[in-house]
Amino acid sequence: MESAKTLLASLAAEGDAEPAMTFVSRSSARRLDVSTPQPSRSNQRDNLRRVPYVKRLRIPLVISMTALTVVVGFLSLTSDGEINNLRDRVDEGPGEPSENSRGPVEAGLEYVETIQLTDAADGYGARPEIASNGEYIYIVFLGDITTQRSHKVRIYDLDFNLINEKVLATGSPEYGGVTDIRISRDDMYVYSFYEMADKNTGATLFGAKYRMDGSFTKVAESDGPIATSAFFFDAVDGEETLNDPASIVVNGKVYLMTQITYKRGGVRNAKTLYNLRELSSDLSEIVDTREIDLSRAMTGWAGLANLLEIRGAIYTIQGSLVLYPSGYSSDLRMIRFDADWEFDQDTDVFDLTNTQDTAETMPVGARYVDDTLFVSFRVGDVTVAALENPTSRGELWLNMYNSDFELIDSVQVSADGVEGEHASVEVIGDYVYVAYGGLTSDSVREDVYVSVFRFSS
């Protein structure tokens, strides 16, 4: 996976930048108690100052440059170690929020609970993807990490009682071990695309299609490998890499997007290239293939991205390097494609975050529901003075935007002390579910967590 750490480390090398989980039976999930009442408005300012990991609000730069008043919400831990959901109205200027900007939140995200789905007895878990048909919740993840590694699915009811579990794929001598897996869905099926790789075999990409029922029944799969390439770390400029493939299903058409390596000339001059395939609905045939160049709108080589549909158009979101007075950071940028997978740089490019003190990357999860956009991503500190410490804090955040892509709310997903990555999003009714891999200071491996938020818009 590409991250801000990799990109910013390269910049530093070029000399371009300045300097209490409660465990219950395995048949149900483990929930973190969050019964602490929310502080009153009068003492929220003091609580904000005491939370060491709270950062400046990520204000989106809307293309129209309209001045925005936005709402920020975030999780913090009290002195007793419990979680509060603090939320204040904050203007976009620096310094303390003004008193007259405070008031009741009419739209936003309310934290409900965090659930741990795997532990050491399960073989741990990482890189989860979440999907739901409103009856079942499916968690697809990399499991059995301490043994052979496998791609697995767990099927839960809406109260996170475990209904079923099955192995989807394991490694082989011919193709190597399983690594990344990404999914997309329509109303009836989940489409999974996954990589198998090691240094000796190279990388191979496969796909499978599953019915969203109580057994996650496989109904189709790719006719052998969809693509092959070099092992990620061995890829040279112009070569496709198959890690973290993004996909989407629109009007019965399945689209799959992979990254093309192009780092020549350093990060600033790298090309942001992707390979796009259209597949048949049963994944047996590649209908069309084309190269997509986002270099006019993005800075830096191709990284982890996603695809989503908004009002009949397909969009992609990824991190883009931005030069600030203090050095390079990474902001989330969204591009809208037309029917020919082209875009207008003036009207089809949207900045979703705009900060110089943090780096936003890995926008794995995105959902657009009822004129509301939800995007999950990873945040790291920008400290590029030294190559050995380019970035990283590994917090996961969830942003909520209106239909004009103006920020409504922003909440921290991963709790203090949990290093998180790969946050996937699903919306069921008026709840947002964020599945992610989390690593605590005393953990041997990652585990799978789901944080739940109630939203109003």
C-alpha positions in Angstrom: 0.0 0.0 0.0 1.1 3.5 -0.7 0.8 6.0 2.1 1.8 9.6 2.9 4.8 8.1 4.7 6.2 6.6 1.5 5.5 9.8 -0.5 6.8 12.2 2.0 9.9 10.1 2.7 10.7 10.4 -0.9 10.3 14.1 -0.8 12.6 14.4 2.2 15.2 12.2 0.3 15.0 14.6 -2.6 15.6 17.6 -0.3 12.3 19.3 -1.3 10.8 19.8 2.1 11.7 21.6 5.3 12.2 20.6 8.0 -10.6 -1.7 27.7 -11.9 -4.0 25.4 -14.5 -6.2 27.1 -14.4 -9.7 25.6 -17.5 -11.9 25.4 -18.2 -15.2 23.6 -16.9 -15.6 20.1 -20.4 -15.8 18.7 -20.9 -12.1 19.3 -18.6 -9.1 18.9 -16.6 -7.3 21.6 -17.9 -3.8 22.4 -16.2 -0.9 24.0 -18.3 0.8 26.7 -19.0 4.5 25.8 -21.5 5.4 28.4 -19.8 8.6 29.6 -22.2 11.5 29.2 -21.2 14.3 26.7 -19.7 17.3 28.4 -21.8 20.4 28.6 -21.1 23.2 26.1 -19.6 25.4 28.8 -16.7 23.1 29.4 -16.1 21.8 25.9 -13.4 24.4 25.2 -11.3 23.2 28.1 -11.7 19.6 27.2 -10.6 20.4 23.7 -7.3 21.8 24.9 -6.6 18.7 27.1 -6.9 16.2 24.3 -3.3 15.7 22.9 -4.2 14.2 19.5 -7.0 16.6 18.5 -5.9 18.4 15.3 -7.0 21.5 13.4 -10.2 21.0 11.4 -9.7 19.9 7.9 -11.5 22.6 5.9 -12.4 21.6 2.3 -11.5 24.0 -0.4 -14.6 24.1 -2.6 -14.0 24.9 -6.2 -16.3 27.9 -6.1 -14.2 29.2 -3.2 -17.4 29.9 -1.3 -16.7 30.7 2.4 -17.9 27.9 4.5 -19.1 27.5 8.0 -18.6 23.8 9.0 -19.1 21.5 11.9 -16.4 19.3 13.4 -16.9 16.4 15.7 -14.3 14.1 17.1 -13.8 11.4 19.7 -11.7 12.0 22.7 -10.8 10.1 25.8 -11.7 11.4 29.3 -9.3 11.1 32.2 -11.1 7.9 33.1 -10.2 6.4 29.7 -13.8 6.5 28.3 -14.9 8.0 25.0 -16.7 11.2 24.6 -18.0 12.6 21.3 -17.2 16.3 21.5 -18.7 18.6 18.8 -18.4 22.3 18.3 -19.1 24.7 15.5 -15.7 26.0 14.3 -15.1 28.8 11.8 -12.3 28.3 9.2 -9.9 30.8 10.6 -7.0 29.9 12.9 -7.2 30.2 16.6 -10.0 29.5 19.1 -13.6 29.1 17.9 -15.7 32.2 18.5 -18.5 32.1 21.1 -21.1 33.1 18.7 -20.3 30.2 16.4 -21.4 27.7 19.0 -24.8 26.2 18.9 -26.8 23.0 18.6 -25.7 20.6 15.8 -28.5 20.2 13.3 -26.6 17.8 11.1 -23.7 15.6 11.8 -22.3 12.4 13.2 -23.0 10.9 16.6 -20.7 8.2 17.9 -22.4 5.0 19.1 -19.9 2.3 19.7 -16.7 0.5 18.7 -16.8 -3.3 18.2 -13.7 -5.6 18.0 -14.4 -8.5 15.7 -11.1 -10.5 15.8 -8.4 -11.4 18.4 -5.5 -13.7 18.9 -7.7 -16.8 19.1 -9.0 -15.9 15.6 -5.6 -15.5 14.1 -6.1 -11.7 14.1 -7.4 -9.8 11.1 -6.5 -6.8 8.8 -7.7 -4.7 5.8 -11.4 -5.2 6.3 -14.0 -4.3 3.7 -17.7 -3.9 4.8 -20.9 -4.3 2.8 -24.6 -4.8 3.7 -27.9 -5.5 2.0 -29.8 -4.2 5.0 -30.3 -7.7 6.4 -26.8 -8.9 6.8 -23.4 -7.2 7.4 -20.5 -8.8 5.6 -16.9 -8.2 6.7 -14.3 -9.4 4.2 -10.8 -9.3 5.6 -7.3 -10.8 5.6 -7.3 -13.4 8.3 -5.1 -16.1 9.8 -2.3 -13.7 9.8 0.0 -15.7 12.1 -0.3 -18.9 10.0 -1.0 -19.3 6.3 -3.0 -16.1 5.7 -6.4 -16.3 4.0 -9.2 -14.1 2.8 -12.3 -14.6 4.9 -15.8 -13.3 5.2 -17.8 -13.1 8.4 -21.6 -12.6 8.2 -23.4 -10.8 11.0 -26.9 -9.7 11.7 -27.5 -6.0 12.3 -26.7 -6.5 16.0 -23.4 -8.0 15.1 -24.2 -11.5 16.1 -22.1 -13.9 14.1 -24.1 -16.0 11.6 -21.5 -17.5 9.4 -17.9 -17.5 8.5 -16.0 -18.9 5.5 -12.6 -18.9 3.8 -12.7 -17.2 0.4 -9.1 -17.8 -0.8 -5.7 -19.0 0.4 -2.3 -18.9 -1.1 -0.7 -21.4 -3.5 2.8 -22.3 -4.7 1.9 -21.1 -8.1 0.7 -17.6 -7.2 2.1 -16.9 -3.7 0.2 -15.8 -0.6 -3.0 -13.7 -0.5 -2.4 -10.0 0.2 -4.9 -7.2 -0.5 -8.6 -7.7 -1.1 -11.1 -4.9 -2.0 -14.9 -5.2 -2.7 -17.7 -3.3 -4.3 -21.4 -4.2 -4.4 -24.7 -3.6 -6.2 -28.1 -4.4 -4.7 -27.7 -8.2 -4.8 -24.0 -9.1 -5.1 -20.6 -8.4 -3.7 -17.7 -8.3 -6.2 -14.3 -9.1 -4.6 -10.9 -8.5 -6.3 -7.8 -9.7 -4.6 -4.1 -10.1 -5.1 -1.9 -13.1 -4.6 1.8 -12.3 -4.6 5.3 -12.9 -3.4 8.8 -12.0 -4.7 9.3 -15.2 -6.5 5.9 -15.6 -8.3 5.2 -11.9 -8.9 1.6 -10.6 -8.4 -1.7 -12.0 -9.8 -5.1 -10.5 -9.6 -8.3 -12.5 -9.3 -12.0 -11.7 -9.0 -15.1 -13.4 -7.6 -18.8 -12.6 -7.3 -21.0 -13.5 -4.2 -24.7 -13.4 -3.6 -25.6 -11.3 -0.5 -27.3 -14.1 1.4 -26.7 -15.9 4.7 -24.0 -18.1 3.1 -22.3 -15.5 0.9 -22.8 -17.9 -2.0 -20.2 -17.7 -4.8 -22.0 -17.3 -8.2 -19.2 -16.4 -10.5 -15.4 -15.9 -10.7 -12.8 -14.7 -13.1 -11.6 -17.3 -15.7 -8.1 -17.5 -14.2 -6.0 -14.4 -13.5 -7.4 -11.1 -14.5 -3.9 -9.6 -14.6 -0.3 -10.4 -13.7 2.5 -8.1 -12.8 5.8 -7.7 -10.9 5.8 -7.9 -7.2 4.9 -4.5 -5.8 8.3 -3.5 -4.5 10.0 -4.7 -7.8 7.7 -2.7 -10.2 9.5 -0.3 -12.5 8.1 2.8 -14.3 5.3 2.0 -16.6 4.5 -1.3 -14.9 1.1 -2.1 -13.5 0.8 -3.0 -9.8 -2.1 -5.0 -8.5 -2.2 -4.1 -4.8 -5.4 -2.4 -3.5 -7.5 -2.6 -6.7 -10.5 -0.3 -6.7 -13.8 -1.4 -8.3 -17.4 -0.2 -8.9 -20.6 -1.7 -10.4 -22.7 0.7 -12.4 -25.7 -0.3 -14.5 -24.6 -3.9 -14.6 -21.1 -2.9 -15.7 -18.1 -3.8 -13.5 -15.1 -1.5 -13.6 -11.7 -2.4 -12.0 -8.9 0.2 -11.5 -5.3 -0.6 -10.7 -2.2 1.5 -10.3 0.6 2.1 -12.8 4.0 2.8 -11.4 5.6 6.1 -12.6 8.1 7.6 -10.2 10.6 9.0 -12.7 11.9 12.4 -11.8 10.8 12.2 -8.2 7.5 12.6 -6.5 6.8 16.1 -7.8 7.2 15.1 -11.4 5.7 11.6 -11.2 2.6 10.7 -13.3 -0.6 9.6 -11.6 -1.6 6.8 -13.9 -4.2 4.0 -13.6 -5.2 1.0 -15.6 -9.0 0.7 -16.0 -10.7 -2.6 -17.1 -14.4 -3.1 -17.8 -15.4 -6.7 -17.0 -18.4 -8.7 -17.9 -21.0 -9.2 -15.1 -19.8 -12.7 -14.4 -16.1 -11.5 -14.4 -15.2 -14.1 -17.1 -14.3 -11.5 -19.8 -12.4 -8.3 -20.0 -14.6 -6.1 -22.2 -12.4 -3.0 -22.4 -9.1 -1.7 -21.1 -7.8 1.9 -21.0 -5.2 4.0 -19.3 -6.4 6.9 -17.1 -4.0 9.8 -16.5 -4.9 12.0 -13.5 -1.6 14.0 -13.5 -3.4 17.2 -14.5 -5.3 17.1 -11.2 -3.1 15.0 -8.9 0.5 15.4 -7.7 2.5 12.2 -7.0 2.4 8.7 -8.3 -0.8 6.6 -8.3 -1.8 5.5 -4.8 -4.7 3.9 -3.0 -7.9 5.2 -4.4 -11.6 4.3 -4.7 -14.5 4.6 -7.1 -18.0 5.7 -6.3 -21.2 6.7 -8.1 -22.8 10.1 -7.4 -25.9 11.2 -9.3 -25.1 9.0 -12.2 -21.4 9.9 -12.6 -18.4 8.0 -11.5 -15.9 9.7 -9.2 -12.5 8.7 -7.7 -10.8 9.9 -4.5 -7.2 9.7 -3.6 -4.4 11.6 -1.8 -2.6 14.3 -3.7 0.6 16.0 -2.7 0.3 19.8 -2.0 3.1 22.3 -1.4 2.6 24.5 1.6 5.1 27.0 3.1 6.1 24.3 5.7 6.7 21.7 3.1 4.7 19.0 1.3 1.4 17.6 2.7 -1.2 15.3 1.2 -4.8 16.3 0.8 -7.8 14.3 -0.4 -8.9 15.2 -3.9 -11.9 13.9 -5.9 -12.4 13.8 -9.6 -15.6 13.4 -11.6 -15.4 11.4 -14.9 -17.6 11.8 -17.9 -18.9 8.9 -20.0 -15.5 8.6 -21.7 -13.6 8.6 -18.4 -12.3 12.1 -19.1 -12.6 15.1 -16.8 -12.4 18.9 -16.9 -9.8 20.3 -14.6 -11.8 23.4 -13.8 -15.2 21.9 -13.1 -14.6 18.2 -12.2 -12.0 18.4 -9.5 -12.9 18.9 -5.8 -10.6 19.2 -2.8 -12.2 17.4 0.2 -9.4 18.3 2.7 -7.1 21.3 2.7 -4.6 21.3 5.5 -0.9 21.8 5.8 -0.3 20.3 9.2 -1.6 16.8 8.5 -1.4 14.4 5.6 -4.6 12.7 4.5 -4.2 9.5 2.6 -5.8 6.0 2.0 -9.4 7.0 1.3 -10.5 3.3 1.2 -14.1 3.9 2.1 -16.7 6.2 0.5 -20.4 6.1 0.2 -22.9 8.6 -1.2 -26.4 8.1 0.3 -29.4 10.5 0.3 -27.3 13.5 -1.0 -24.7 12.9 1.7 -21.1 11.8 1.1 -19.1 9.8 3.7 -15.4 9.4 3.2 -13.0 7.5 5.6 -9.2 8.1 5.4 -6.0 8.0 7.4 -4.3 11.0 8.9 -0.6 11.4 9.7 1.5 14.3 11.0 3.6 16.2 8.5 7.2 16.1 9.8 9.4 15.7 6.8 12.6 17.2 8.2 14.2 13.8 8.5 13.9 10.7 6.2 13.7 8.4 9.2 10.7 10.2 10.6 8.6 11.5 7.6 5.1 11.1 9.0 2.8 9.1 10.9 0.3 8.8 13.6 -2.1 6.5 11.9 -5.4 8.0 13.0 -8.5 7.2 11.0 -11.2 9.8 10.4 -14.6 9.9 8.8 -15.8 13.0 7.0 -19.4 13.8 6.1 -20.2 16.2 3.2 -23.4 17.6 1.7 -24.4 17.3 -2.0 -22.2 20.3 -2.8 -19.2 18.5 -1.1 -19.1 21.0 1.7 -18.0 19.5 5.0 -20.8 18.9 7.5 -18.9 17.0 10.2 -15.6 15.2 10.8 -15.0 12.6 13.5 -12.0 10.6 14.6 -12.8 6.9 14.1 -9.8 5.1 15.7 -9.6 5.5 19.5 -6.5 7.0 21.1 -3.7 4.4 21.3 -5.0 2.4 18.3 -2.9 2.7 15.1 -5.4 2.3 12.3 -5.5 1.8 8.5 -7.7 0.7 5.7 -11.1 2.0 6.8 -14.1 0.9 4.8 -17.6 2.4 5.0 -21.1 1.2 4.8 -24.4 3.0 5.4 -27.5 1.2 6.8 -30.5 3.4 7.5 -29.2 6.4 9.5 -26.1 4.6 10.7 -22.6 4.7 9.3 -20.3 1.7 9.9 -16.6 2.0 9.5 -14.6 -1.2 9.5 -10.8 -0.9 9.9 -7.6 -2.7 10.9 -6.3 -1.5 14.3 -3.1 -2.1 16.2 -2.6 -1.2 19.8 0.9 -0.8 21.5 0.8 -4.2 23.0 -0.7 -6.0 20.0 1.2 -8.7 18.1 -0.8 -8.2 14.9 -3.7 -6.1 13.7 -7.3 -6.8 14.6 -10.6 -5.9 12.8 -12.7 -3.2 14.4 -16.0 -1.6 13.5 -17.0 1.9 14.7 -20.7 2.9 14.4 -22.0 6.4 14.1 -25.6 7.7 13.8 -26.0 10.6 11.3 -28.5 13.3 10.6 -28.6 15.5 7.6 
